[in-house]
């Protein structure tokens, strides 16, 4: 087991990563939760259907919290749960089963479930506690850590949300065994992002182990050394994000670097009606951001080419040039990082270094269209 602390004073918590038995997950959650009047267990319907780990985990938690009522509610699968009407369904259900301010929300699922559960917890009775058991690689390295919660609007992704830190994150790598290969591989995009913006050693490790990691993530390899490599890069990405969040919890400064690749990525993702997975869209967004950096003289062309090659070896898309349609470029106008007529953009220099720059929308659209 790898334990990564997120020291945020009274909002501090730990991220645990490893292969766990249900009783171990239940113990970690119960210890972090402490006294509670009830638990709302929100489960992605797809995870509930395909993973044999969900029911034993819920049973183990019920046994550990003897005398505390657990209520389970299965969410619409994937991104479809990230809407205000779906959150309202959850909130109505929570009120209907009588959960009070001493209750805790537990999300079991991918990034969308983490966002939905965290947002529901943030707004129910003006805030109740929550914890997360991320079941996808993407959620383990990104969505479950840092306290950003939210849902989508028709105009764009993550336009409604709140900062609300979890009490615990327990990433059971056993859930990855029943995750579709495409989803596992998509999660590696956020690991690449972590290396590019703040961890040159992680980026070098990804380049050295790309074939092994893509095999482990894609399910083609089950060797213990490959699984260990995957666990190490997950932990490195979580540590990087934890360090940034501790420095800037509410994105008033440095935390904005975590948006690298997301301005264009979110626009591509929403324009595809979410047929593209988030990690796939972020991979495309990173290539676009690196091309923009090259055109601005910030990114060495060699870094862009190294990153394209790495993403391809990991099994991620890089053909962003064919995706920058007028609709995609228009959606950048409603990006949540827009300020007036500019967008705060993250630009990478050498791996492990990045800067923030406000770029006028007109210039941004022109440079992206010609990059």
TACORLIN-V888697 format. One record per pair of residues at least 4 apart in sequence whose C-alpha atoms are under 6 Angstrom apart, sorted by the first residue. I is the first residue (numbers start at 1). GAP is how many residues later the second one is. If there is no record, write none. Layout:
I|GAP / I|GAP
This chain:
1|16 / 1|17 / 2|14 / 2|15 / 3|12 / 3|13 / 4|10 / 4|11 / 5|9 / 6|6 / 6|7 / 6|8 / 6|236 / 7|5 / 8|4 / 13|154 / 13|155 / 14|154 / 15|154 / 15|155 / 16|154 / 16|155 / 17|154 / 18|154 / 18|155 / 19|153 / 19|154 / 19|155 / 20|4 / 20|152 / 22|35 / 23|37 / 26|4 / 26|34 / 26|35 / 27|4 / 29|4 / 30|4 / 36|66 / 36|67 / 37|65 / 37|66 / 38|30 / 38|31 / 38|32 / 38|65 / 39|31 / 39|64 / 39|65 / 39|66 / 40|31 / 40|32 / 40|65 / 41|30 / 41|31 / 41|65 / 42|31 / 42|32 / 42|65 / 43|31 / 43|32 / 43|65 / 43|66 / 44|30 / 44|31 / 44|33 / 44|65 / 45|29 / 45|30 / 45|31 / 45|32 / 46|31 / 47|4 / 51|127 / 56|4 / 76|4 / 76|5 / 78|34 / 79|33 / 81|5 / 82|34 / 82|69 / 82|70 / 83|68 / 83|69 / 92|4 / 94|5 / 95|4 / 99|4 / 101|27 / 104|25 / 104|26 / 105|25 / 106|24 / 106|25 / 106|26 / 107|7 / 107|10 / 107|25 / 108|25 / 108|26 / 109|4 / 109|25 / 109|26 / 110|24 / 110|25 / 110|26 / 110|29 / 111|28 / 111|32 / 113|4 / 114|4 / 114|30 / 115|4 / 115|34 / 115|35 / 118|31 / 119|30 / 119|31 / 120|4 / 121|6 / 121|7 / 122|5 / 122|42 / 123|4 / 130|36 / 130|37 / 131|35 / 131|36 / 131|37 / 132|37 / 133|36 / 133|37 / 133|38 / 134|5 / 134|6 / 134|37 / 135|40 / 137|47 / 137|50 / 138|4 / 138|49 / 139|4 / 139|5 / 140|4 / 141|93 / 141|96 / 141|97 / 146|99 / 147|16 / 147|17 / 147|18 / 148|15 / 149|12 / 149|13 / 150|8 / 150|10 / 150|11 / 151|7 / 151|9 / 152|5 / 152|6 / 152|7 / 181|37 / 184|33 / 185|32 / 185|33 / 186|93 / 186|94 / 187|92 / 189|90 / 189|94 / 191|46 / 194|43 / 195|4 / 195|5 / 195|7 / 195|8 / 195|157 / 196|155 / 196|156 / 197|155 / 197|156 / 197|157 / 198|154 / 198|155 / 199|153 / 200|151 / 200|152 / 205|4 / 206|4 / 209|4 / 210|4 / 210|104 / 212|14 / 213|4 / 214|4 / 214|100 / 215|4 / 215|5 / 215|6 / 216|5 / 216|10 / 224|4 / 244|11 / 245|4 / 248|7 / 251|4 / 251|5 / 257|89 / 260|86 / 261|4 / 261|21 / 261|24 / 261|25 / 261|28 / 262|4 / 262|20 / 262|23 / 264|21 / 265|16 / 265|17 / 265|20 / 267|61 / 267|64 / 267|65 / 268|60 / 269|5 / 269|7 / 269|12 / 270|4 / 284|34 / 284|36 / 290|14 / 291|80 / 293|5 / 293|6 / 293|54 / 294|4 / 294|5 / 294|7 / 298|51 / 299|49 / 299|50 / 311|5 / 312|4 / 324|4 / 337|6 / 337|7 / 338|4 / 338|5 / 339|4 / 341|19 / 341|20 / 342|16 / 342|17 / 342|18 / 342|19 / 343|15 / 343|16 / 344|13 / 344|14 / 345|11 / 345|12 / 346|9 / 346|10 / 347|7 / 347|8 / 348|5 / 348|6 / 349|4 / 349|5 / 367|4
